[in-house]
Every structure is written in structure tokens, then in C-alpha cells.
């Protein structure tokens, strides 16, 4: 009989590395250039629960001709889709990984994508048996043949484009996922000998029949892309995305009050007129006002005149002439008032 699975909860550290990016073409998503990057590895300390599946169960799945590793990935995707039914979180708040440096390779981790965690996986860990039961029912009742994004596939994201060469768009095996879930939940007995297990062969590099050498990387990627497209998820309706290519039809004159060219020209005229008014207003506010000199007392001598520079002789002469006129007018008024005061 197979051993029992081991379920744990605790703190984990996830590492993310960005080693490059590639440029793709619109609509066809064909890559045509790859650029390598040398960026530091980012780490995320968070909370997680992990399931260590029994070794006998993994051997049993392999003996049935199924990919046990793909089954673990399918359980991770399906669990992330079901978790929002048990905790107040979204599917994209979680992520999963298979294997680590200090655990067996057949260990499934489900962790939060928030630093130090928010307690979602802790609550899920307390009711993990009920969650796995719902995951099993969801995968079992799906109408697809061997996996689709609704049961064991990667959660869809509207703003992300999957790269098939890196396995981002691949869908794990639904039959392998069901086989692992049945063994984890005790729905079937597992009796197998280690001698009956046939491990999957290592991946073979594509080679040319003529030269017996490895194909160029761009040719290998193109072949892998075509093979991956041939393995589409078999659902009741065929999925054939056909994006609209080309320029949109011009808008009918009856639906708009004016043409786009006229509206843009009108907007430019109004904006320029408003800008000129604001500029004139700012200049008017910043223009210095001439200060009137104070009245000069007869007993007080006039202030010394400022020195006149060679570059502003005309302006200084006008100022000097005004000050002399004001001073002479003040003296005349003072002389006119003195006889009246003596007579009183």
C-alpha cells in the first residue's frame, strides 16, 4: 500500500529571475529577437502550504503511462482556481511551484504573492481536505478530453501573452491530475512494485536527418510551436481566435457633428488664443509701476542724485529733470507760505 501524503504549513522564500526578454510580432506572436539581461534575482518571503505526495503514488501514475509531474502542476492550477471559494482572495493572489532545494521533487507548494503573507494560505491549510475534494470534483466534471484552462490549465490573464517555447501556454494532463487526486484523497488503492515502473526518457534534442546536428534555435522553436499548437485542448467547441486585422472603417458623417480635422483645428485655435491671453495677463502683472517721489521739505536738502552710467544717460537725464522740477515746485510753495505765516 502507498504511504500517506504529508501536508505542512510555514514560511517559504520564493526566488524570481529575469534572464531576458523577446520581441514578438503583432497578432501572430512569432518571436523575432531575443535580448539577454543581467538582473539580480528577486526574493519573496511569504507563507505557503505544501503537499508531499507519496513516492508509491508517483510510481503508480508513471506506470499508467501518465506524466506525474504534469499532474502536480495541474493540481496547483486547479487549487488556485478554487481557493477564492474558501478565502477572501483572488486567483492571482496565489502561485505554486513543484519541488525545491530542501524538499523532494514531488512536493507541491502553494504560496501567496504578498510579502510575509496575509493569512490566506493559513486559512486554506485548515480546510485543505475540503478544498482538494472540490478540486477533484471540478476536474472530474469538466467536459474536456485531457485538460483545458477551465480545469487544470493556467489561469487566463488579459494583459499577458504566453510564450509556447517556454511552456507558458501548455496545459497539464487532466488524467494525470485525476489519478494523483484519487490517490491523495484515498479514492483508490495503490499497489505497485518499483520494478514495474518505467521512467520517462529524458527530452531528446531535435536533430536533422541529413547532418545529424542540432537544429538552429529559431528552427527548433518554430517546430515546437507548431507541435504545441497541434495539441490544443479538445473542448465541445473549437477555439479559433481570429483577430481583426486592418484599419477600422471610417465613421459616418451623420454620427458626428464635425470632421476630426475641423475639430482638431478648432481646438488648436482656441488653445492658442487662451494661451496668448494668459501670457499677456502675466506680463501685465509683472510690469513694474513707477514710484512717485515723496514731498521734499524746504529745510531738508534733496537726496543725492544717483550716478549716471554711460549706457543709460538718456533715462537718467529724464529722471533727474523730473526730480529738479519737483524740488523747485516745492521751494516755490514754501516761499509762498512764509509771508502769510509772518502776517498772522
C-alpha positions in Angstrom: 0.0 0.0 0.0 1.1 3.5 -0.7 2.2 5.8 2.1 0.2 8.8 3.3 0.7 12.3 1.9 2.4 14.8 4.1 0.8 18.3 4.4 2.7 21.2 6.0 2.3 25.0 6.5 5.1 27.5 7.2 7.3 30.3 5.8 9.0 29.9 2.5 11.2 32.0 0.2 10.4 32.2 -3.5 13.0 33.4 -6.0 12.3 35.1 -9.3 14.8 35.7 -12.0 14.5 37.6 -15.3 17.2 36.5 -17.7 15.9 38.2 -20.8 13.0 39.3 -23.0 12.0 38.8 -26.6 10.2 40.8 -29.2 7.2 39.3 -30.9 5.1 40.3 -33.9 1.5 41.5 -33.6 -1.3 39.0 -33.9 0.9 36.1 -34.9 3.0 36.3 -31.7 6.0 35.0 -33.6 9.3 35.9 -31.8 12.0 37.5 -34.0 14.5 38.8 -31.5 15.8 37.8 -28.0 17.7 40.0 -25.6 19.5 38.7 -22.5 19.5 40.6 -19.3 21.8 40.6 -16.3 19.5 41.5 -13.4 19.7 40.4 -9.7 17.4 37.6 -8.5 14.4 38.9 -6.5 13.3 37.0 -3.4 9.8 36.9 -1.8 9.4 35.8 1.8 5.8 34.7 2.3 3.6 31.9 3.7 2.7 28.7 2.0 1.3 25.2 2.4 2.8 22.2 0.6 1.8 18.7 -0.1 4.5 16.0 -0.3 2.9 13.2 -2.3 4.0 9.6 -1.6 6.7 8.0 -3.8 4.5 5.0 -4.4 1.7 7.2 -5.8 4.1 8.9 -8.2 5.3 5.5 -9.4 1.8 4.3 -9.9 1.0 7.3 -12.1 4.1 6.7 -14.2 3.2 3.1 -14.6 -0.1 4.1 -16.1 1.7 6.0 -18.9 0.9 9.4 -17.4 3.2 12.3 -16.6 3.1 12.7 -12.8 5.0 16.0 -12.8 2.3 17.4 -15.1 -0.3 16.1 -12.7 1.2 18.1 -9.8 1.2 21.2 -12.0 -2.5 20.5 -12.8 -3.3 20.2 -9.1 -1.6 23.5 -8.4 -3.5 25.4 -11.2 -6.8 23.8 -10.2 -6.3 24.6 -6.5 -5.6 28.3 -7.3 -8.8 28.4 -9.2 -10.8 27.0 -6.3 -9.2 28.9 -3.4 -11.3 32.1 -3.8 -14.4 29.9 -2.9 -12.9 29.4 0.6 -10.9 32.6 1.3 -11.5 36.2 0.6 -8.8 36.4 -2.1 -8.4 36.3 -5.9 -6.8 33.6 -8.0 -3.9 35.8 -9.0 -3.0 36.3 -5.3 -1.6 32.8 -5.2 1.1 31.0 -7.1 2.5 27.5 -7.0 5.7 25.6 -7.6 6.8 21.9 -7.8 9.9 20.9 -5.8 12.5 23.0 -4.0 16.1 22.8 -2.8 15.3 21.2 0.5 12.3 19.0 -0.3 11.6 16.1 -2.7 10.9 16.8 -6.3 7.3 15.6 -5.9 6.3 18.3 -3.5 3.7 20.8 -4.4 3.9 24.4 -2.9 1.0 26.9 -3.0 2.1 30.3 -1.7 0.9 33.9 -1.5 2.2 36.5 -3.8 2.4 39.1 -1.0 5.4 39.8 1.2 5.2 37.9 4.6 1.7 36.7 3.6 -1.8 37.9 4.5 -3.1 34.7 6.1 -4.9 33.3 3.1 -3.0 30.1 2.8 -3.1 29.6 6.6 -6.9 29.5 6.4 -6.8 27.3 3.4 -4.4 24.9 5.2 -7.0 24.4 7.9 -9.6 23.2 5.4 -7.3 21.7 2.8 -9.2 18.3 2.7 -12.4 20.1 1.7 -10.6 22.2 -0.9 -9.0 19.1 -2.5 -12.4 17.4 -2.6 -13.8 20.4 -4.5 -10.8 20.4 -6.8 -11.3 16.7 -7.6 -15.0 17.3 -8.4 -14.2 20.3 -10.6 -11.6 18.4 -12.6 -13.7 15.2 -12.9 -16.8 17.0 -14.1 -15.0 19.1 -16.8 -16.2 18.2 -20.3 -12.7 18.5 -21.9 -10.8 15.4 -23.0 -7.4 15.9 -21.5 -7.2 19.4 -19.9 -8.3 22.9 -20.6 -7.9 26.4 -18.9 -11.2 25.8 -17.1 -9.9 22.8 -15.0 -6.2 22.2 -14.9 -4.9 25.0 -17.2 -3.1 28.2 -16.3 -5.4 31.0 -15.2 -6.0 33.3 -18.1 -4.7 36.9 -18.0 -5.9 39.5 -20.4 -2.7 41.6 -20.3 -0.2 38.7 -20.6 0.9 36.9 -23.7 2.0 33.3 -23.2 5.3 32.0 -24.8 4.8 28.5 -26.0 8.5 27.8 -26.4 8.9 28.3 -22.6 5.9 26.1 -21.8 3.8 29.0 -20.5 0.8 28.1 -22.7 1.0 24.3 -22.2 -1.9 22.6 -20.4 -1.1 19.8 -17.9 -2.6 16.3 -18.3 -6.1 16.1 -16.8 -5.9 12.3 -16.5 -2.7 12.5 -14.5 -4.2 15.2 -12.3 -7.2 13.0 -11.6 -5.0 10.0 -10.9 -3.0 11.9 -8.3 -6.1 13.4 -6.7 -7.7 9.9 -6.3 -4.6 8.7 -4.6 -4.3 11.7 -2.3 -7.9 11.5 -1.3 -7.9 7.7 -0.8 -10.4 7.0 -3.5 -8.5 4.1 -4.9 -5.9 1.7 -3.6 -2.3 1.8 -5.0 -0.3 -1.4 -5.2 2.7 -1.3 -7.4 6.2 -2.7 -7.5 9.2 -0.5 -8.2 10.4 -2.9 -10.9 7.2 -2.3 -13.0 7.9 1.5 -13.2 9.2 2.8 -16.5 10.6 6.2 -16.0 10.0 8.7 -18.8 13.0 9.1 -21.1 14.9 12.4 -21.0 13.9 15.0 -23.6 15.6 14.5 -26.9 17.0 17.4 -28.8 15.6 17.8 -32.3 18.2 16.8 -34.9 18.3 17.0 -38.7 18.2 13.7 -40.6 20.8 14.9 -43.1 23.5 16.4 -41.0 22.8 14.7 -37.6 23.5 18.0 -35.9 21.3 20.1 -33.6 19.0 22.4 -35.5 19.3 26.2 -35.1 17.5 27.6 -32.2 15.0 29.5 -34.3 14.1 26.4 -36.3 13.7 24.3 -33.2 11.4 27.0 -31.6 9.2 27.1 -34.7 8.8 23.3 -34.8 8.0 23.2 -31.1 5.4 26.0 -31.6 3.7 24.0 -34.3 3.7 20.8 -32.3 2.2 22.7 -29.3 -0.5 24.2 -31.4 -1.4 20.8 -32.7 -2.1 19.7 -29.1 -5.0 22.0 -28.4 -7.4 21.4 -25.6 -10.3 19.4 -27.0 -13.5 21.1 -25.9 -17.1 20.8 -27.3 -16.5 24.0 -29.3 -13.3 24.6 -31.2 -11.3 27.7 -30.2 -10.0 29.6 -33.2 -9.1 33.2 -32.3 -9.3 35.4 -35.4 -8.3 38.9 -34.5 -9.5 41.7 -36.8 -6.5 42.9 -38.9 -6.5 46.3 -40.7 -7.7 49.8 -40.2 -11.3 50.4 -38.9 -14.0 51.7 -41.2 -14.3 55.5 -41.3 -17.1 57.0 -39.1 -20.2 58.1 -40.9 -20.8 61.8 -41.2 -24.3 61.5 -39.8 -22.9 60.3 -36.4 -20.6 63.2 -35.8 -21.2 67.0 -35.8 -17.9 67.9 -37.5 -15.0 66.2 -39.0 -11.9 65.2 -36.9 -9.7 67.7 -38.9 -12.1 70.6 -38.2 -12.3 69.7 -34.5 -8.6 69.5 -34.1 -8.1 72.8 -35.9 -10.8 74.5 -33.7 -9.1 73.1 -30.6 -5.7 74.4 -31.7 -7.2 77.9 -32.4 -8.9 78.1 -29.0 -5.9 76.8 -27.1 -3.6 79.3 -28.8 -6.0 82.1 -28.0 -6.3 81.1 -24.4 -2.5 80.8 -24.1 -2.0 84.3 -25.6 -4.4 85.8 -23.1 -2.7 84.2 -20.2 0.7 85.3 -21.4 -0.5 88.9 -21.8 -2.0 88.9 -18.3 1.2 87.6 -16.7 3.2 90.3 -18.5 0.9 93.0 -17.3 1.2 91.8 -13.7 4.9 91.5 -13.9 5.4 95.1 -15.4 6.9 97.4 -12.7 5.0 100.5 -11.7 6.9 103.8 -11.4 7.2 105.0 -7.8 6.3 108.7 -7.1 8.9 110.6 -5.1 7.9 111.8 -1.7 7.4 115.5 -0.9 10.6 117.4 -0.2 10.7 119.7 2.8 12.3 123.1 2.3 14.6 122.7 5.3 15.6 119.2 4.2 18.1 119.1 1.3 17.2 116.9 -1.6 18.6 113.4 -1.7 21.8 113.0 -3.7 21.1 112.0 -7.3 22.2 108.6 -8.3 25.2 108.2 -10.5 24.5 108.1 -14.2 26.1 105.3 -16.2 27.2 105.7 -19.8 24.7 103.2 -21.1 21.6 104.9 -19.5 22.3 108.6 -19.9 19.0 109.5 -21.5 16.9 107.6 -18.9 18.9 109.1 -16.0 18.6 112.6 -17.5 14.8 112.3 -17.6 14.7 111.1 -14.0 17.0 114.0 -13.0 14.8 116.6 -14.8 11.7 115.3 -13.1 13.3 115.5 -9.6 14.6 119.0 -10.2 11.1 120.2 -11.3 9.5 118.6 -8.2 12.2 120.2 -5.9 11.7 123.7 -7.5 7.9 123.4 -7.2 8.3 122.5 -3.5 10.6 125.5 -2.9 8.1 127.9 -4.5 5.3 126.6 -2.4 7.3 127.0 0.7 8.3 130.7 -0.1 4.7 131.5 -0.9 3.5 130.3 2.6 6.2 132.2 4.7 4.7 135.8 4.3 1.2 134.6 5.3 2.6 132.9 8.5 4.5 136.2 9.5 1.4 138.3 8.9 -0.7 136.2 11.3 
